[in-house]
Amino acid sequence: MKRLSLILLPALLSAAALLSTSSASAQQPFERGMTTPVTFVPKGQWITGISVNYAAASHDNYQFFIFEGIDGKSYSFKISPMLMFAFKDNLAAGARFAYTRSMVQLDRGSLVLDSETSYDVDHLYSISHNYAMTGAFRNYISLGGSNRFGIFNEVQLQLGGGQSKLSNGTGRNLTGTYQRNFNMNVGVAPGLIMFLSNYSAIEVNVGVLGFSYRHTHAITNQVYEADLKANHANFKVNLFSITFGVAFYL
């Protein structure tokens, strides 16, 4: 009997220690110190900004790689204003509008693959304009408790459309295609923000997750009609969606 009690005593003590440890851990949960976040963007602030992009090019007998004898000109223009409101500390919602217009006029050009294979293009003209309205929701997080540097995560819902016209040739050989399109995009775009002062900041964000739908209706030579529907899902960093801008926090 004495030997049995000596065997059971250490087991009972170990069980009691485990129970006390588990009860203590249950009573005192682990804290990461994130229960009181820093107010990076206070409630009631208006966030506004605008970005304008313009690019133009002119070519005279330009050559690049397999393209030779290129004569033409092109331009692109984009304007995008933004307005958001912080309805709660570090939380904001709003909208962004974008208008894009582009033109390409190619008087002549050649695609030379080798000494016996080449393709010539002349009198090619294309013009398009597109518009989009985006609803956005942002969540701001301060970096290391700083009031100057932070990150944000933006959820976007975009609806847009546009028109384009493409013509080729001259005179009786002229052909043309008119297109109308509608697109919808849903995505997530995290970003970085740095305040330059109390009211201005530089922002950069990039799309990492999204789904897009596009429907295009085309009419060629006022006779032939065609429809194109396309879906696309993106689960990686989209380098073409990187945007830089200056925003004002009022």
C-alpha positions in Angstrom: 0.0 0.0 0.0 2.8 2.4 0.8 4.5 1.6 -2.5 1.3 2.3 -4.4 0.9 5.7 -2.7 4.5 6.6 -3.6 3.8 5.8 -7.2 0.5 7.8 -7.4 1.8 10.9 -5.5 4.1 12.2 -8.3 1.4 11.6 -10.9 -1.2 13.5 -8.9 1.3 16.4 -8.4 2.0 16.6 -12.2 -1.7 16.6 -13.0 -2.3 19.4 -10.5 0.5 21.5 -12.0 -0.9 21.0 -15.5 -4.4 22.0 -14.3 -3.2 25.1 -12.5 -1.2 26.1 -15.6 -4.1 25.7 -18.0 -6.5 27.5 -15.7 -4.0 30.4 -15.3 -3.6 30.6 -19.1 -7.3 30.5 -19.5 -7.7 33.4 -17.1 -5.0 35.5 -18.7 -5.3 35.3 -22.5 -2.3 36.3 -24.6 -2.4 39.9 -25.8 -0.5 41.3 -28.8 -1.0 44.9 -27.7 -3.3 45.7 -30.6 -6.4 46.4 -28.6 -5.8 50.2 -28.6 -4.6 51.1 -32.1 -3.2 54.5 -33.0 -5.7 56.9 -34.5 -4.0 57.4 -37.9 -7.0 59.0 -39.7 -9.5 60.5 -37.2 -13.2 60.4 -37.6 -14.7 63.2 -39.6 -11.8 63.9 -42.0 -12.5 64.4 -45.8 -10.0 62.7 -48.1 -9.6 64.2 -51.6 -7.2 64.1 -54.4 -6.8 64.1 -58.2 -4.4 62.6 -60.6 -3.7 63.7 -64.2 -1.7 61.7 -66.8 -0.8 62.8 -70.3 1.6 61.3 -72.8 2.2 62.1 -76.5 4.6 60.7 -79.1 5.4 61.4 -82.7 7.4 59.1 -85.0 9.2 59.8 -88.3 10.7 56.8 -90.0 11.2 55.2 -86.6 12.8 51.8 -86.3 12.7 49.4 -83.3 13.7 45.7 -83.3 11.4 44.2 -86.0 9.4 47.3 -86.7 10.7 49.6 -89.4 9.6 52.8 -91.2 7.1 53.8 -88.6 5.4 57.2 -89.3 2.6 58.3 -87.0 1.6 59.9 -83.7 -0.3 59.1 -80.6 -1.5 60.5 -77.3 -3.2 59.4 -74.1 -4.9 61.4 -71.4 -6.4 60.4 -68.0 -8.0 62.3 -65.2 -9.1 60.7 -61.9 -10.6 62.7 -59.0 -11.2 61.0 -55.6 -13.4 61.9 -52.6 -13.7 59.9 -49.3 -15.0 60.4 -45.8 -13.6 58.9 -42.5 -16.9 57.8 -40.8 -14.9 56.2 -38.0 -11.3 56.3 -36.7 -9.0 54.6 -39.4 -12.0 53.7 -41.5 -13.1 55.6 -44.7 -15.4 55.1 -47.6 -15.9 57.1 -50.8 -15.7 57.1 -54.6 -13.3 57.7 -57.4 -14.1 58.7 -61.0 -11.8 58.1 -64.0 -11.9 59.3 -67.6 -9.4 58.1 -70.2 -9.0 59.1 -73.8 -6.4 57.8 -76.3 -5.6 58.1 -80.0 -3.2 56.3 -82.3 -2.6 57.3 -85.9 -0.2 55.1 -88.0 0.4 56.5 -91.4 2.7 53.6 -92.4 4.9 50.9 -90.9 6.4 47.5 -91.5 6.8 44.4 -89.5 9.9 42.6 -90.8 10.4 39.1 -89.6 13.2 38.1 -92.0 14.5 39.0 -95.5 11.5 37.2 -97.1 8.7 37.8 -94.6 7.3 41.2 -93.9 3.9 42.8 -93.3 3.0 46.4 -94.2 0.4 48.6 -92.5 -0.8 52.0 -93.6 -3.5 54.5 -92.7 -4.5 52.9 -89.4 -6.4 55.1 -87.0 -7.8 54.3 -83.6 -9.5 56.5 -81.0 -11.2 55.6 -77.8 -12.5 57.0 -74.6 -13.5 55.2 -71.4 -15.0 56.2 -68.0 -15.3 54.3 -64.7 -16.9 54.9 -61.3 -15.3 53.2 -58.3 -16.6 52.7 -54.8 -13.9 52.2 -52.2 -13.6 51.3 -48.6 -10.3 51.8 -46.7 -8.9 50.5 -43.4 -5.8 52.4 -42.1 -3.1 51.0 -39.8 -0.2 53.0 -38.4 3.3 51.6 -38.7 4.9 51.2 -35.3 2.6 53.7 -33.7 3.8 56.5 -36.1 1.6 59.3 -37.2 3.5 59.9 -40.4 3.9 56.4 -41.9 1.1 53.8 -42.3 -0.5 51.2 -44.5 -4.0 50.8 -45.8 -6.2 48.1 -47.4 -8.6 49.3 -50.0 -11.6 47.2 -51.3 -12.8 48.4 -54.7 -16.0 47.9 -56.8 -15.7 49.5 -60.2 -18.3 49.9 -63.0 -17.4 51.5 -66.3 -17.8 51.6 -70.0 -16.6 53.3 -73.2 -16.5 53.6 -76.9 -13.8 53.1 -79.6 -13.4 53.4 -83.3 -10.8 51.7 -85.6 -10.4 52.5 -89.3 -7.9 51.1 -91.8 -7.2 52.1 -95.4 -8.4 55.0 -97.6 -11.0 55.6 -100.3 -12.9 52.5 -101.5 -10.6 50.3 -99.4 -11.6 52.0 -96.1 -12.9 49.7 -93.4 -14.0 50.5 -89.9 -15.1 49.0 -86.7 -17.1 50.7 -83.9 -17.1 49.2 -80.4 -19.0 49.7 -77.2 -17.9 48.1 -73.9 -19.0 47.5 -70.4 -16.8 46.3 -67.6 -17.0 45.5 -63.9 -14.1 44.9 -61.5 -13.9 43.8 -57.8 -10.5 43.9 -56.2 -8.3 44.4 -53.1 -5.5 47.0 -53.3 -3.2 47.4 -50.3 -0.9 50.4 -50.1 1.5 52.6 -48.3 1.0 56.2 -47.2 3.4 58.9 -45.9 2.1 62.2 -44.6 4.1 65.3 -45.8 2.2 67.5 -43.4 -1.0 67.5 -41.3 -3.1 67.8 -44.5 -1.2 66.2 -47.4 0.2 62.7 -48.0 1.8 60.6 -50.7 0.1 57.3 -51.5 1.0 54.2 -53.5 -1.1 51.1 -53.9 -1.1 47.9 -56.0 -3.8 45.4 -56.8 -3.2 41.9 -55.5 -6.6 40.2 -55.7 -9.5 40.8 -58.1 -12.1 39.7 -60.5 -13.1 41.4 -63.7 -15.9 41.0 -66.3 -15.9 42.7 -69.7 -18.5 42.7 -72.5 -17.7 44.3 -75.9 -20.1 44.7 -78.8 -18.6 45.5 -82.2 -20.0 46.6 -85.6 -17.7 46.3 -88.7 -18.5 48.3 -91.8 -22.1 48.9 -90.5 -22.9 45.3 -91.5 -21.2 42.7 -89.3 -21.8 42.5 -85.6 -19.9 40.6 -82.9 -19.9 40.2 -79.1 -17.1 39.3 -76.8 -17.4 38.4 -73.2 -14.4 37.8 -71.0 -13.9 37.0 -67.3 -10.6 37.2 -65.4 -9.5 36.4 -61.9 -6.3 37.7 -60.4 -4.6 36.2 -57.3 -1.2 37.7 -57.6 0.5 41.1 -57.6 -0.6 43.1 -60.7 2.3 45.4 -61.5 0.2 47.2 -64.1 -2.2 48.4 -61.4 0.4 50.3 -59.3 -0.8 53.8 -58.8 0.9 56.8 -57.2 -0.9 59.9 -56.0 -1.1 62.9 -53.6 -4.1 63.1 -51.3 -5.3 65.8 -49.0 -6.8 65.1 -45.6 -9.1 68.0 -44.6 
